[in-house]
């Protein structure tokens, strides 16, 4: 039963990517090899996010409709609908003009419940490709660890790189289009390149609130340093 659930889990992992048609070839000709997975994330080890180092690599503005905590419950494609529950929180600081900024805080963690297993997603890349008032395109990448719910023992691991296109939907939702995924094995070798489009909807769980500090980062301090280095001292919040 567990092996069947694992097979389903890893098959569904290929469904986590997005891009608009104009960006469909963004990853074509891209990397075919990435770094090998760290030993602490290999099968047999116990998953422990506290051992993974934290850093902020970038800040970028996001529109109001994308900010806050949102949850998706499923992914839709021509093959049907599959359960895929995960929450994402976007937006960390407000500048002096009232614009919302997101931090590329690495890694970002979120978990996907797949029944007997939990897919622990470790997002290590969040690169904005296009930021407008009505569309946001992000290149994302990271590692997905499939672990048993009891004991969090890792049973499999994969790496991925993908592009997400996000647009505002009705009733304060966000629509996501998934059109290309690159998967890599534990050794960093390319195992899948998929361009099958898939779709999801994110529902608002909590409104955006600026966060100055948590147990990982001093966001206000790092945001001010980022703006100063960018020559935008006029945007540093009070």
Secondary structure, 3 states (H helix, E strand, C coil): CHHHHHHHHHHHHCCCCCCCHHHCCCCCCCCCECCCCCHHHCCCCECCHHHCCCEEEEEEEECHHHCEEEEEEEEEECCEEEEEEEEEEECCEECCCCCEEEEEEECEEEEEECCCEEEEEEEEEEEEEEECCCCEEEEEEEEEEEEECCCCEEEEEEEEEEEEEEEECHHHCEEEEEEEEEEECCCCEEEEEECCCEEEEEEEEECCCCCCCCCCCCHHHHHHHHHHHCCCHHHCCC
